Amino acid sequence: MNDITFFQRFESDIVAGRKTITLRDVSESHFIPGQQLRVGRYEDDVYFCTIEVVSVTPVALEKLTDEHARQENMTLPELKEVIGEIYPGLTELYAIVFRLLTKSDKRVL
Ligand SMILES: CC(=O)Nc1ccn([C@@H]2O[C@H](CO)[C@@H](O)[C@H]2O)c(=O)n1
């Protein structure tokens, strides 16, 4: 069982350490710093890595900065577009900072 999923298109950035945060809605704001999470792909739930939660911080959409975008390996306009597609109309987000612990050796990229 996985604890959190990411869209498959972000898998390579996560396992390469280029994406170190995710922005989620309140339904995924319950993670605790220090918690280790098994990470799967949203499309098929295939496990691909384990991360450790570093912090969970509420952030308003309008308060997102270039630093958040850098941690997503995107530009700020790209990030806002992605969020608008995943969470239409949502303005209250939670920034989950994580660090990569282990990668699955069964991944096929
Ligand atoms: C079911 C579900 O909500 N899945 C999600 C939600 C969010 N995200 C990522 O968070 C950042 C901003 O939202 C973007 O980089 C997306 O990667 C994701 O991969 N998968």
Ligand as a Chemical Component Dictionary entry (heavy atoms), coordinates in Angstrom:
data_LIG
# 
_chem_comp.id                   LIG 
_chem_comp.type                 NON-POLYMER 
_chem_comp.pdbx_formal_charge   0 
_chem_comp.three_letter_code    LIG 
# 
loop_
_chem_comp_atom.comp_id 
_chem_comp_atom.atom_id 
_chem_comp_atom.alt_atom_id 
_chem_comp_atom.type_symbol 
_chem_comp_atom.charge 
_chem_comp_atom.model_Cartn_x 
_chem_comp_atom.model_Cartn_y 
_chem_comp_atom.model_Cartn_z 
_chem_comp_atom.pdbx_ordinal 
LIG C1  C1  C 0 -4.562 12.798 -6.714 1  
LIG C2  C2  C 0 -3.740 14.027 -6.620 2  
LIG O1  O1  O 0 -4.176 15.058 -6.185 3  
LIG N1  N1  N 0 -2.480 13.954 -7.068 4  
LIG C3  C3  C 0 -1.509 14.900 -7.154 5  
LIG C4  C4  C 0 -1.633 16.201 -6.651 6  
LIG C5  C5  C 0 -0.595 17.049 -6.797 7  
LIG N2  N2  N 0 0.531  16.629 -7.424 8  
LIG C6  C6  C 0 1.670  17.523 -7.530 9  
LIG O2  O2  O 0 1.704  18.604 -6.631 10 
LIG C7  C7  C 0 2.218  19.764 -7.263 11 
LIG C8  C8  C 0 1.256  20.891 -7.145 12 
LIG O3  O3  O 0 -0.002 20.469 -6.911 13 
LIG C9  C9  C 0 2.464  19.446 -8.660 14 
LIG O4  O4  O 0 3.813  19.384 -8.855 15 
LIG C10 C10 C 0 1.879  18.081 -8.774 16 
LIG O5  O5  O 0 2.993  17.328 -8.778 17 
LIG C11 C11 C 0 0.621  15.325 -7.914 18 
LIG O6  O6  O 0 1.640  14.902 -8.482 19 
LIG N3  N3  N 0 -0.402 14.493 -7.759 20 
# 
loop_
_chem_comp_bond.comp_id 
_chem_comp_bond.atom_id_1 
_chem_comp_bond.atom_id_2 
_chem_comp_bond.value_order 
_chem_comp_bond.pdbx_ordinal 
LIG C1  C2  SING 1  
LIG C2  O1  DOUB 2  
LIG C2  N1  SING 3  
LIG N1  C3  SING 4  
LIG C3  C4  SING 5  
LIG C3  N3  DOUB 6  
LIG C4  C5  DOUB 7  
LIG C5  N2  SING 8  
LIG N2  C6  SING 9  
LIG N2  C11 SING 10 
LIG C6  O2  SING 11 
LIG C6  C10 SING 12 
LIG O2  C7  SING 13 
LIG C7  C8  SING 14 
LIG C7  C9  SING 15 
LIG C8  O3  SING 16 
LIG C9  O4  SING 17 
LIG C9  C10 SING 18 
LIG C10 O5  SING 19 
LIG C11 O6  DOUB 20 
LIG C11 N3  SING 21 
# 
